[in-house]
Amino acid sequence: MSLELKAASRRVGDPGFTSRFFRGHGLDLGPADHPMGQLSGHFPAITGLDTAAWPPEALEQLAGIADESYDFVHASQSLARVANCFAALGAWFRVLRPGGYLVLTVPDEDLAAQGQFPPPWGADWRWSFSIYKRQSWNPQSINLVNLFMTLGEAAEIRRLGVIDQGFDDGLPPGDQTGMPLVEASIEAVIRKRPMNEIERGGRIPG
C-alpha cells in the first residue's frame, strides 16, 4: 500500500481534510507513480486537481505557475528530495490563494531514517525532518518550525504532528512503512492568511 493511499485512508475520516483543507482546485506535487488524483474521489470538496509530478529541481520554483493559482497544494514526501527546502516551500506557498491550505508530509527522521542517512529505503532523500530539535544526529536535518517561520506572517500553522500509525518501536531498524497501514511521517497543514487578517493581527469578527 502506497504512502499516499495510507494517508488518504486516514484522512477520509477527518472532517478537516474532507471539508476544509482539500477544497476547491488544488495542485498535487506528489510522486509520479502515486499521484493524489487517483484518490481525489474520496474528498468530495475537491473540484479540480492538477498534478505536477516534476523532477525535484523543477519543484523548487514551479516556473510557469502564477501566484495565488490554487485553493490547496499537496506535497507528499517531495520536500525530502529537493536541493533547497526553503526555496521549494516558498514557491509552494506563493501559488496558494489567500485562505488556502498547504498540506505536507515529510519523513520523520527518527522513525523513518532511524539513524541512517540516507537510509537504504530512501536513497534519494536529501534531508531528514523533525518538528523541532535543539540538536540532531543528522547534519542534513531540517527543523520544520524554523522552516515554516521563513514563510512570514501569512503562514498560519493549523496542524503539525508526527503520524506514527502502526509503528512498532520494538522492531529492528528497517522501513516499517513497507507494511500495511504503517506511517512514519510528519504531517503539516499551513493556511495562507488573507491580507486583512495580517493587518488586523488575526481573524477578528466585525
Z-matrix of the N, CA and C atoms (Angstrom, degrees):
N
C 1 1.461
C 2 1.531 1 109.08
N 3 1.333 2 117.95 1 128.40
C 4 1.452 3 121.53 2 -177.20
C 5 1.523 4 111.44 3 -69.34
N 6 1.349 5 115.45 4 159.23
C 7 1.467 6 120.19 5 177.35
C 8 1.522 7 110.83 6 -60.96
N 9 1.341 8 116.63 7 -36.73
C 10 1.459 9 120.51 8 -179.15
C 11 1.527 10 110.98 9 -67.40
N 12 1.332 11 116.58 10 -39.67
C 13 1.464 12 119.80 11 179.69
C 14 1.528 13 110.28 12 -68.08
N 15 1.324 14 117.44 13 -39.86
C 16 1.465 15 119.97 14 178.43
C 17 1.532 16 110.98 15 -64.05
N 18 1.341 17 115.90 16 -41.89
C 19 1.463 18 118.84 17 178.26
C 20 1.524 19 110.71 18 -64.54
N 21 1.336 20 116.65 19 -42.04
C 22 1.461 21 120.20 20 -179.68
C 23 1.524 22 110.92 21 -63.84
N 24 1.328 23 116.89 22 -39.58
C 25 1.468 24 120.48 23 179.89
C 26 1.518 25 111.19 24 -62.33
N 27 1.317 26 116.71 25 -35.54
C 28 1.472 27 121.03 26 177.74
C 29 1.529 28 111.19 27 -75.16
N 30 1.322 29 116.62 28 -39.66
C 31 1.460 30 120.73 29 -173.60
C 32 1.525 31 113.71 30 -73.72
N 33 1.326 32 117.66 31 -25.73
C 34 1.466 33 118.70 32 -177.00
C 35 1.533 34 111.68 33 -65.08
N 36 1.306 35 117.78 34 -17.86
C 37 1.458 36 120.77 35 176.43
C 38 1.516 37 113.54 36 -93.50
N 39 1.324 38 117.00 37 6.69
C 40 1.453 39 122.42 38 -175.78
C 41 1.529 40 109.02 39 -113.44
N 42 1.333 41 118.97 40 112.34
C 43 1.462 42 120.51 41 -178.97
C 44 1.527 43 114.14 42 -58.24
N 45 1.326 44 117.18 43 -25.47
C 46 1.458 45 119.37 44 177.22
C 47 1.514 46 111.58 45 -59.08
N 48 1.324 47 116.38 46 -43.73
C 49 1.458 48 120.56 47 -179.82
C 50 1.525 49 112.10 48 -78.26
N 51 1.313 50 117.53 49 -40.51
C 52 1.457 51 120.03 50 -174.02
C 53 1.525 52 113.69 51 -75.36
N 54 1.327 53 117.78 52 -23.74
C 55 1.461 54 118.51 53 -175.76
C 56 1.526 55 114.84 54 -125.19
N 57 1.358 56 118.64 55 -11.25
C 58 1.458 57 119.16 56 -174.47
C 59 1.524 58 112.53 57 -126.54
N 60 1.326 59 118.34 58 -58.99
C 61 1.465 60 120.38 59 -173.22
C 62 1.528 61 111.84 60 -69.77
N 63 1.321 62 117.20 61 -44.98
C 64 1.456 63 121.80 62 178.49
C 65 1.521 64 108.85 63 -97.95
N 66 1.314 65 115.81 64 77.23
C 67 1.464 66 122.13 65 -178.64
C 68 1.529 67 109.00 66 -133.98
N 69 1.329 68 116.39 67 137.21
C 70 1.456 69 120.49 68 177.73
C 71 1.509 70 112.28 69 86.41
N 72 1.323 71 115.44 70 -150.29
C 73 1.471 72 122.19 71 -175.79
C 74 1.529 73 109.21 72 -98.63
N 75 1.326 74 116.41 73 121.70
C 76 1.456 75 120.48 74 -173.67
C 77 1.507 76 114.28 75 -118.14
N 78 1.322 77 114.31 76 171.62
C 79 1.465 78 123.81 77 176.62
C 80 1.515 79 108.08 78 -124.61
N 81 1.334 80 116.43 79 126.12
C 82 1.459 81 122.19 80 178.24
C 83 1.515 82 109.59 81 -103.96
N 84 1.336 83 116.67 82 124.61
C 85 1.460 84 122.52 83 179.31
C 86 1.521 85 111.06 84 -109.46
N 87 1.312 86 116.20 85 25.16
C 88 1.462 87 120.83 86 -178.04
C 89 1.508 88 112.32 87 -78.75
N 90 1.331 89 116.54 88 -179.42
C 91 1.463 90 121.22 89 -177.76
C 92 1.523 91 112.28 90 -68.33
N 93 1.321 92 116.08 91 151.37
C 94 1.461 93 121.48 92 -176.15
C 95 1.523 94 112.38 93 -63.96
N 96 1.345 95 117.59 94 -31.02
C 97 1.461 96 119.63 95 -175.44
C 98 1.524 97 112.95 96 -81.20
N 99 1.349 98 117.49 97 -13.12
C 100 1.465 99 120.06 98 178.65
C 101 1.521 100 110.01 99 -140.06
N 102 1.332 101 118.54 100 63.72
C 103 1.472 102 119.62 101 -179.07
C 104 1.519 103 111.88 102 -67.65
N 105 1.317 104 116.08 103 146.62
C 106 1.450 105 121.27 104 179.64
C 107 1.525 106 111.82 105 -63.06
N 108 1.347 107 116.63 106 -24.53
C 109 1.452 108 120.25 107 -179.25
C 110 1.510 109 113.54 108 -55.76
N 111 1.331 110 117.10 109 -27.63
C 112 1.451 111 120.50 110 177.88
C 113 1.531 112 111.94 111 -69.60
N 114 1.333 113 116.81 112 -16.46
C 115 1.459 114 121.57 113 -174.72
C 116 1.520 115 112.65 114 -116.36
N 117 1.326 116 117.16 115 -1.98
C 118 1.463 117 120.07 116 -171.66
C 119 1.521 118 112.87 117 -64.94
N 120 1.330 119 118.24 118 -20.76
C 121 1.453 120 120.57 119 177.98
C 122 1.514 121 113.51 120 -63.65
N 123 1.323 122 117.00 121 -17.51
C 124 1.461 123 120.81 122 178.42
C 125 1.533 124 112.12 123 -78.64
N 126 1.330 125 116.81 124 -9.06
C 127 1.466 126 121.39 125 -176.28
C 128 1.526 127 108.33 126 -121.47
N 129 1.337 128 117.28 127 93.51
C 130 1.458 129 121.38 128 -168.93
C 131 1.520 130 115.16 129 -65.71
N 132 1.331 131 118.55 130 -17.68
C 133 1.459 132 120.12 131 -178.81
C 134 1.530 133 112.27 132 -81.50
N 135 1.336 134 118.27 133 -7.26
C 136 1.464 135 121.30 134 177.20
C 137 1.524 136 108.83 135 -76.19
N 138 1.334 137 116.68 136 125.16
C 139 1.463 138 121.55 137 178.33
C 140 1.525 139 112.63 138 -101.87
N 141 1.317 140 117.36 139 -15.68
C 142 1.455 141 122.12 140 178.45
C 143 1.507 142 109.92 141 -171.23
N 144 1.323 143 116.60 142 153.13
C 145 1.464 144 120.09 143 -178.35
C 146 1.515 145 109.66 144 -148.84
N 147 1.330 146 116.15 145 121.89
C 148 1.455 147 122.54 146 174.48
C 149 1.522 148 108.89 147 -99.58
N 150 1.307 149 116.57 148 143.62
C 151 1.460 150 121.71 149 179.93
C 152 1.518 151 109.84 150 -112.77
N 153 1.327 152 116.10 151 127.68
C 154 1.468 153 122.09 152 176.30
C 155 1.520 154 107.55 153 -119.62
N 156 1.316 155 116.32 154 72.04
C 157 1.466 156 121.28 155 179.61
C 158 1.528 157 108.24 156 -83.09
N 159 1.315 158 114.90 157 66.15
C 160 1.451 159 122.98 158 -174.07
C 161 1.528 160 111.04 159 -94.00
N 162 1.338 161 117.81 160 164.81
C 163 1.459 162 119.57 161 173.09
C 164 1.521 163 110.74 162 -65.13
N 165 1.334 164 117.36 163 157.20
C 166 1.471 165 120.26 164 -174.02
C 167 1.519 166 114.57 165 -53.63
N 168 1.332 167 118.09 166 -37.94
C 169 1.461 168 119.25 167 -177.35
C 170 1.530 169 111.74 168 -65.25
N 171 1.329 170 117.92 169 -31.90
C 172 1.461 171 121.01 170 178.53
C 173 1.523 172 111.28 171 -74.62
N 174 1.319 173 117.14 172 -28.88
C 175 1.461 174 120.50 173 -179.71
C 176 1.522 175 112.28 174 -70.23
N 177 1.317 176 117.31 175 -17.82
C 178 1.457 177 119.77 176 -178.79
C 179 1.519 178 113.23 177 -73.16
N 180 1.337 179 117.88 178 -21.26
C 181 1.454 180 120.45 179 -176.00
C 182 1.521 181 113.45 180 -120.45
N 183 1.334 182 117.41 181 -30.32
C 184 1.469 183 122.54 182 -172.92
C 185 1.526 184 109.84 183 51.59
N 186 1.325 185 115.62 184 47.95
C 187 1.458 186 121.44 185 -178.81
C 188 1.521 187 110.01 186 -59.30
N 189 1.315 188 115.50 187 137.75
C 190 1.451 189 121.01 188 179.22
C 191 1.514 190 114.26 189 91.05
N 192 1.327 191 117.76 190 -9.33
C 193 1.461 192 120.91 191 177.05
C 194 1.534 193 108.42 192 -99.92
N 195 1.314 194 116.24 193 122.75
C 196 1.461 195 121.14 194 -175.43
C 197 1.516 196 111.48 195 -71.13
N 198 1.319 197 115.75 196 156.65
C 199 1.459 198 121.76 197 175.14
C 200 1.536 199 109.99 198 -58.22
N 201 1.318 200 115.42 199 145.51
C 202 1.464 201 123.09 200 172.37
C 203 1.526 202 112.16 201 53.83
N 204 1.338 203 116.12 202 48.32
C 205 1.460 204 121.95 203 -177.75
C 206 1.522 205 113.47 204 -93.86
N 207 1.326 206 118.42 205 -20.72
C 208 1.463 207 120.48 206 -169.29
C 209 1.526 208 112.74 207 -129.01
N 210 1.342 209 113.75 208 148.27
C 211 1.461 210 120.76 209 176.80
C 212 1.522 211 111.76 210 -78.05
N 213 1.326 212 117.10 211 -28.56
C 214 1.468 213 120.22 212 173.71
C 215 1.519 214 109.15 213 -150.64
N 216 1.317 215 115.18 214 153.74
C 217 1.466 216 122.92 215 175.38
C 218 1.520 217 107.34 216 -127.15
N 219 1.325 218 116.01 217 131.43
C 220 1.461 219 121.92 218 -178.74
C 221 1.521 220 108.94 219 -119.68
N 222 1.322 221 116.93 220 130.34
C 223 1.467 222 121.50 221 179.24
C 224 1.517 223 108.96 222 -136.50
N 225 1.317 224 116.58 223 111.13
C 226 1.465 225 122.34 224 -179.27
C 227 1.525 226 109.88 225 -101.31
N 228 1.334 227 116.28 226 106.86
C 229 1.469 228 124.20 227 174.80
C 230 1.534 229 113.39 228 67.68
N 231 1.330 230 118.47 229 1.74
C 232 1.468 231 120.60 230 -175.71
C 233 1.520 232 112.83 231 -68.73
N 234 1.336 233 117.36 232 -30.23
C 235 1.461 234 119.95 233 -175.83
C 236 1.524 235 111.66 234 -65.66
N 237 1.321 236 117.55 235 -25.33
C 238 1.470 237 120.46 236 179.88
C 239 1.522 238 112.29 237 -70.78
N 240 1.339 239 117.82 238 -15.77
C 241 1.456 240 121.51 239 -171.00
C 242 1.528 241 114.33 240 -105.76
N 243 1.330 242 117.63 241 -10.05
C 244 1.462 243 119.89 242 -178.68
C 245 1.528 244 109.99 243 -84.64
N 246 1.338 245 115.83 244 157.66
C 247 1.460 246 119.90 245 179.65
C 248 1.524 247 111.76 246 -76.42
N 249 1.331 248 116.68 247 -34.15
C 250 1.465 249 121.38 248 -175.93
C 251 1.522 250 108.84 249 -127.10
N 252 1.328 251 116.25 250 99.93
C 253 1.462 252 120.90 251 -179.30
C 254 1.521 253 111.94 252 -63.49
N 255 1.317 254 117.34 253 -35.34
C 256 1.458 255 120.92 254 -176.62
C 257 1.524 256 110.58 255 -68.46
N 258 1.341 257 117.34 256 -43.18
C 259 1.459 258 120.51 257 177.82
C 260 1.518 259 111.04 258 -65.74
N 261 1.336 260 116.88 259 -42.93
C 262 1.456 261 120.49 260 -177.87
C 263 1.517 262 111.16 261 -63.92
N 264 1.328 263 116.81 262 -47.76
C 265 1.460 264 119.32 263 -178.81
C 266 1.524 265 110.79 264 -62.36
N 267 1.324 266 117.09 265 -39.05
C 268 1.460 267 120.67 266 177.79
C 269 1.516 268 111.98 267 -62.35
N 270 1.331 269 117.05 268 -39.44
C 271 1.465 270 120.82 269 178.63
C 272 1.518 271 111.07 270 -66.92
N 273 1.332 272 117.15 271 -40.08
C 274 1.460 273 120.79 272 -179.22
C 275 1.529 274 110.63 273 -67.20
N 276 1.311 275 115.98 274 -37.18
C 277 1.460 276 120.39 275 178.52
C 278 1.531 277 110.41 276 -72.13
N 279 1.316 278 116.41 277 -33.24
C 280 1.470 279 121.54 278 -179.37
C 281 1.520 280 112.11 279 -60.52
N 282 1.342 281 117.90 280 -40.32
C 283 1.462 282 120.89 281 -174.72
C 284 1.529 283 112.13 282 -84.21
N 285 1.328 284 117.10 283 1.17
C 286 1.457 285 122.41 284 -179.14
C 287 1.524 286 110.15 285 -88.50
N 288 1.334 287 116.80 286 135.07
C 289 1.456 288 121.12 287 177.64
C 290 1.529 289 110.15 288 -73.68
N 291 1.329 290 118.25 289 150.45
C 292 1.472 291 120.27 290 173.68
C 293 1.517 292 110.51 291 -56.01
N 294 1.311 293 116.22 292 134.14
C 295 1.452 294 122.09 293 -176.07
C 296 1.512 295 113.58 294 89.84
N 297 1.337 296 116.79 295 -7.70
C 298 1.461 297 121.28 296 -179.54
C 299 1.519 298 112.35 297 -87.09
N 300 1.338 299 114.94 298 176.23
C 301 1.463 300 120.87 299 -172.50
C 302 1.529 301 111.82 300 -126.22
N 303 1.317 302 115.35 301 136.56
C 304 1.454 303 123.41 302 170.58
C 305 1.521 304 107.44 303 -102.47
N 306 1.331 305 116.58 304 119.59
C 307 1.468 306 122.58 305 -177.85
C 308 1.528 307 108.30 306 -112.19
N 309 1.329 308 115.83 307 118.11
C 310 1.458 309 121.81 308 -175.26
C 311 1.522 310 111.04 309 -122.57
N 312 1.322 311 115.91 310 144.20
C 313 1.458 312 120.52 311 161.22
C 314 1.524 313 107.91 312 -128.41
N 315 1.319 314 115.15 313 140.49
C 316 1.465 315 122.37 314 177.10
C 317 1.519 316 107.65 315 -136.86
N 318 1.334 317 118.18 316 155.41
C 319 1.464 318 119.36 317 177.50
C 320 1.525 319 111.58 318 -68.83
N 321 1.330 320 116.42 319 130.96
C 322 1.461 321 120.61 320 173.66
C 323 1.525 322 108.48 321 -73.73
N 324 1.339 323 116.85 322 127.48
C 325 1.460 324 118.48 323 -170.30
C 326 1.524 325 113.49 324 -66.17
N 327 1.305 326 118.55 325 -32.11
C 328 1.459 327 119.34 326 -178.15
C 329 1.522 328 112.39 327 -81.12
N 330 1.325 329 117.42 328 -33.69
C 331 1.456 330 120.23 329 179.70
C 332 1.523 331 112.00 330 -87.11
N 333 1.336 332 116.50 331 -40.84
C 334 1.465 333 119.78 332 -173.78
C 335 1.531 334 112.90 333 -90.45
N 336 1.340 335 117.52 334 -39.41
C 337 1.469 336 120.03 335 -178.93
C 338 1.520 337 112.44 336 -91.58
N 339 1.344 338 117.27 337 -34.83
C 340 1.463 339 122.64 338 171.84
C 341 1.531 340 113.80 339 56.21
N 342 1.333 341 115.80 340 44.94
C 343 1.455 342 119.91 341 175.12
C 344 1.514 343 115.27 342 82.79
N 345 1.325 344 117.65 343 1.98
C 346 1.462 345 121.64 344 177.83
C 347 1.525 346 108.38 345 -117.67
N 348 1.341 347 116.74 346 131.28
C 349 1.453 348 117.38 347 177.85
C 350 1.518 349 111.93 348 -146.20
N 351 1.340 350 115.94 349 128.05
C 352 1.467 351 122.91 350 -11.89
C 353 1.523 352 109.71 351 -70.98
N 354 1.323 353 117.86 352 149.88
C 355 1.461 354 119.51 353 178.87
C 356 1.523 355 110.34 354 -73.04
N 357 1.315 356 117.82 355 157.04
C 358 1.468 357 119.69 356 -179.38
C 359 1.520 358 112.64 357 -56.59
N 360 1.322 359 117.50 358 -29.52
C 361 1.461 360 120.89 359 -178.03
C 362 1.534 361 112.38 360 -90.75
N 363 1.334 362 116.83 361 3.59
C 364 1.464 363 121.02 362 176.91
C 365 1.517 364 109.69 363 -142.22
N 366 1.318 365 115.91 364 53.49
C 367 1.459 366 120.90 365 -172.91
C 368 1.526 367 113.20 366 -63.25
N 369 1.333 368 117.77 367 -22.35
C 370 1.464 369 120.23 368 -179.42
C 371 1.529 370 112.89 369 -94.78
N 372 1.334 371 118.35 370 4.92
C 373 1.459 372 120.19 371 177.15
C 374 1.525 373 109.80 372 -72.21
N 375 1.305 374 116.07 373 133.46
C 376 1.462 375 121.43 374 174.87
C 377 1.523 376 111.71 375 -101.86
N 378 1.329 377 115.82 376 -16.72
C 379 1.463 378 121.01 377 -176.64
C 380 1.522 379 109.91 378 -140.90
N 381 1.314 380 115.55 379 151.76
C 382 1.459 381 120.88 380 165.12
C 383 1.522 382 107.20 381 -114.98
N 384 1.338 383 116.97 382 164.85
C 385 1.455 384 120.07 383 -169.39
C 386 1.521 385 111.81 384 -135.78
N 387 1.322 386 114.27 385 146.39
C 388 1.462 387 122.18 386 168.30
C 389 1.521 388 107.00 387 -134.39
N 390 1.316 389 116.30 388 159.06
C 391 1.463 390 118.25 389 173.90
C 392 1.513 391 109.19 390 -65.13
N 393 1.336 392 116.60 391 -50.22
C 394 1.456 393 120.99 392 172.55
C 395 1.520 394 108.77 393 -166.47
N 396 1.328 395 116.17 394 131.81
C 397 1.465 396 122.92 395 173.19
C 398 1.519 397 108.93 396 -140.17
N 399 1.317 398 115.64 397 145.43
C 400 1.469 399 119.06 398 171.64
C 401 1.522 400 110.30 399 -71.26
N 402 1.339 401 115.83 400 -33.39
C 403 1.459 402 120.70 401 -177.89
C 404 1.524 403 108.98 402 -148.09
N 405 1.334 404 116.07 403 141.50
C 406 1.458 405 121.20 404 179.30
C 407 1.515 406 109.99 405 -124.61
N 408 1.333 407 115.21 406 152.86
C 409 1.462 408 120.54 407 175.19
C 410 1.522 409 111.38 408 -70.85
N 411 1.329 410 118.21 409 -16.47
C 412 1.460 411 121.78 410 -175.10
C 413 1.531 412 110.74 411 -110.94
N 414 1.337 413 118.80 412 120.21
C 415 1.465 414 119.89 413 178.13
C 416 1.522 415 113.12 414 -65.19
N 417 1.328 416 117.73 415 -14.31
C 418 1.469 417 122.18 416 177.75
C 419 1.529 418 111.41 417 -97.38
N 420 1.308 419 116.87 418 26.48
C 421 1.461 420 121.94 419 -177.62
C 422 1.528 421 111.04 420 -86.53
N 423 1.337 422 115.65 421 141.72
C 424 1.458 423 122.44 422 176.66
C 425 1.528 424 109.10 423 -117.96
N 426 1.338 425 116.12 424 126.14
C 427 1.455 426 121.48 425 170.99
C 428 1.526 427 108.14 426 -81.88
N 429 1.317 428 117.49 427 118.39
C 430 1.453 429 120.16 428 -175.88
C 431 1.526 430 112.34 429 -66.43
N 432 1.311 431 118.23 430 -35.03
C 433 1.465 432 119.71 431 178.26
C 434 1.524 433 109.66 432 -59.25
N 435 1.311 434 117.93 433 -45.67
C 436 1.461 435 121.41 434 178.28
C 437 1.522 436 111.24 435 -64.10
N 438 1.331 437 116.77 436 -41.47
C 439 1.463 438 121.21 437 -179.59
C 440 1.530 439 110.47 438 -62.58
N 441 1.311 440 117.29 439 -46.06
C 442 1.459 441 120.17 440 -177.54
C 443 1.526 442 112.20 441 -66.15
N 444 1.314 443 116.93 442 -29.29
C 445 1.463 444 119.99 443 179.45
C 446 1.522 445 111.86 444 -63.74
N 447 1.335 446 117.23 445 -24.61
C 448 1.470 447 119.67 446 179.89
C 449 1.526 448 112.32 447 -70.85
N 450 1.333 449 117.88 448 -12.67
C 451 1.463 450 120.73 449 178.04
C 452 1.526 451 112.17 450 -76.72
N 453 1.309 452 116.99 451 -12.63
C 454 1.448 453 120.41 452 176.38
C 455 1.517 454 113.35 453 86.49
N 456 1.331 455 115.58 454 -169.62
C 457 1.451 456 121.52 455 -171.69
C 458 1.522 457 113.70 456 -72.66
N 459 1.333 458 117.63 457 -10.10
C 460 1.467 459 119.80 458 177.43
C 461 1.528 460 111.66 459 -76.36
N 462 1.319 461 117.88 460 -15.59
C 463 1.467 462 121.29 461 -175.68
C 464 1.524 463 110.92 462 -88.56
N 465 1.325 464 115.59 463 118.04
C 466 1.460 465 122.13 464 176.39
C 467 1.528 466 108.13 465 -112.28
N 468 1.311 467 117.28 466 110.75
C 469 1.462 468 121.17 467 -179.41
C 470 1.527 469 108.20 468 -75.68
N 471 1.317 470 115.58 469 112.34
C 472 1.455 471 120.18 470 -178.77
C 473 1.528 472 112.02 471 -93.11
N 474 1.337 473 116.24 472 -34.71
C 475 1.459 474 120.25 473 176.52
C 476 1.522 475 108.88 474 -144.21
N 477 1.312 476 115.14 475 143.06
C 478 1.458 477 121.09 476 176.51
C 479 1.516 478 107.66 477 -159.70
N 480 1.326 479 116.76 478 111.28
C 481 1.455 480 119.48 479 -177.68
C 482 1.512 481 112.89 480 -164.95
N 483 1.317 482 114.84 481 161.76
C 484 1.464 483 121.93 482 177.04
C 485 1.530 484 108.96 483 -81.25
N 486 1.316 485 116.42 484 132.92
C 487 1.461 486 122.89 485 174.88
C 488 1.529 487 106.78 486 -106.28
N 489 1.323 488 115.83 487 104.56
C 490 1.467 489 120.74 488 -176.40
C 491 1.523 490 111.01 489 -120.63
N 492 1.317 491 115.81 490 32.20
C 493 1.458 492 120.99 491 -179.22
C 494 1.527 493 111.07 492 -55.76
N 495 1.321 494 116.72 493 122.12
C 496 1.457 495 122.12 494 176.59
C 497 1.513 496 115.34 495 79.24
N 498 1.333 497 118.44 496 -3.62
C 499 1.471 498 120.36 497 -176.74
C 500 1.530 499 110.12 498 -71.88
N 501 1.339 500 115.81 499 136.61
C 502 1.460 501 122.43 500 -178.21
C 503 1.521 502 109.31 501 -114.14
N 504 1.338 503 117.20 502 108.98
C 505 1.469 504 121.54 503 -179.46
C 506 1.519 505 112.65 504 -66.28
N 507 1.336 506 118.18 505 -16.99
C 508 1.458 507 120.87 506 -176.34
C 509 1.515 508 114.52 507 -85.43
N 510 1.324 509 118.15 508 -6.31
C 511 1.468 510 120.48 509 -179.13
C 512 1.525 511 111.09 510 -82.34
N 513 1.344 512 117.77 511 154.20
C 514 1.467 513 120.60 512 174.89
C 515 1.529 514 110.44 513 -62.12
N 516 1.343 515 118.31 514 160.61
C 517 1.464 516 120.66 515 178.75
C 518 1.524 517 111.71 516 -54.70
N 519 1.304 518 115.45 517 137.25
C 520 1.457 519 121.52 518 -179.69
C 521 1.514 520 110.01 519 168.72
N 522 1.295 521 115.59 520 171.34
C 523 1.456 522 121.43 521 -177.72
C 524 1.524 523 110.03 522 -84.69
N 525 1.315 524 116.16 523 93.81
C 526 1.457 525 119.67 524 -179.53
C 527 1.528 526 112.26 525 -73.22
N 528 1.336 527 117.37 526 -17.30
C 529 1.454 528 119.18 527 -179.26
C 530 1.526 529 111.93 528 -69.78
N 531 1.320 530 117.01 529 -8.58
C 532 1.460 531 119.53 530 173.30
C 533 1.518 532 112.38 531 -75.04
N 534 1.331 533 116.83 532 -10.26
C 535 1.459 534 120.91 533 178.48
C 536 1.522 535 109.93 534 -91.56
N 537 1.328 536 117.58 535 151.42
C 538 1.465 537 120.24 536 -179.63
C 539 1.531 538 111.45 537 -57.85
N 540 1.320 539 115.24 538 136.13
C 541 1.462 540 125.61 539 172.44
C 542 1.520 541 115.13 540 75.98
N 543 1.343 542 119.19 541 -13.01
C 544 1.468 543 120.28 542 -176.23
C 545 1.532 544 110.48 543 -77.66
N 546 1.322 545 115.63 544 130.93
C 547 1.459 546 122.15 545 172.86
C 548 1.523 547 108.94 546 -124.31
N 549 1.325 548 115.83 547 146.99
C 550 1.467 549 121.47 548 179.58
C 551 1.521 550 108.21 549 -142.49
N 552 1.319 551 115.00 550 57.37
C 553 1.456 552 121.57 551 -171.18
C 554 1.518 553 111.39 552 -125.55
N 555 1.321 554 114.32 553 168.24
C 556 1.453 555 122.16 554 165.42
C 557 1.524 556 106.41 555 -109.66
N 558 1.313 557 115.27 556 131.87
C 559 1.464 558 120.56 557 179.98
C 560 1.516 559 109.10 558 -114.56
N 561 1.324 560 115.66 559 134.77
C 562 1.459 561 121.11 560 179.70
C 563 1.522 562 109.42 561 -132.89
N 564 1.316 563 115.33 562 142.91
C 565 1.466 564 122.18 563 172.74
C 566 1.526 565 106.64 564 -127.36
N 567 1.320 566 116.32 565 121.01
C 568 1.461 567 121.67 566 -177.68
C 569 1.522 568 108.71 567 -120.84
N 570 1.300 569 115.87 568 125.14
C 571 1.472 570 121.21 569 177.66
C 572 1.522 571 109.51 570 -94.35
N 573 1.332 572 115.31 571 141.45
C 574 1.464 573 120.69 572 176.72
C 575 1.526 574 109.02 573 -92.16
N 576 1.295 575 116.95 574 111.12
C 577 1.456 576 121.69 575 -177.18
C 578 1.541 577 110.74 576 -67.90
N 579 1.324 578 117.94 577 134.82
C 580 1.470 579 120.04 578 170.66
C 581 1.529 580 110.66 579 -66.45
N 582 1.325 581 115.99 580 160.37
C 583 1.462 582 120.47 581 -175.69
C 584 1.527 583 112.44 582 -60.60
N 585 1.347 584 118.09 583 -37.06
C 586 1.466 585 118.59 584 -178.85
C 587 1.527 586 111.59 585 -63.98
N 588 1.343 587 117.92 586 -31.70
C 589 1.462 588 120.55 587 176.18
C 590 1.518 589 111.15 588 -70.02
N 591 1.321 590 115.82 589 -39.88
C 592 1.467 591 119.69 590 179.29
C 593 1.526 592 109.66 591 -62.92
N 594 1.320 593 116.41 592 -45.22
C 595 1.471 594 120.59 593 -177.53
C 596 1.526 595 111.99 594 -66.52
N 597 1.344 596 117.26 595 -33.21
C 598 1.457 597 120.91 596 -176.86
C 599 1.539 598 112.44 597 -93.41
N 600 1.325 599 115.92 598 -4.83
C 601 1.463 600 119.09 599 178.76
C 602 1.507 601 113.81 600 78.01
N 603 1.340 602 117.23 601 22.89
C 604 1.455 603 120.26 602 177.58
C 605 1.517 604 111.62 603 145.33
N 606 1.320 605 115.38 604 -178.74
C 607 1.469 606 121.65 605 178.61
C 608 1.530 607 108.55 606 -88.74
N 609 1.315 608 115.76 607 96.24
C 610 1.453 609 122.02 608 -176.29
C 611 1.525 610 108.35 609 -108.52
N 612 1.326 611 118.71 610 127.64
C 613 1.468 612 120.40 611 179.56
C 614 1.527 613 112.14 612 -60.94
N 615 1.336 614 114.47 613 149.75
C 616 1.453 615 119.33 614 176.20
C 617 1.511 616 113.55 615 98.07
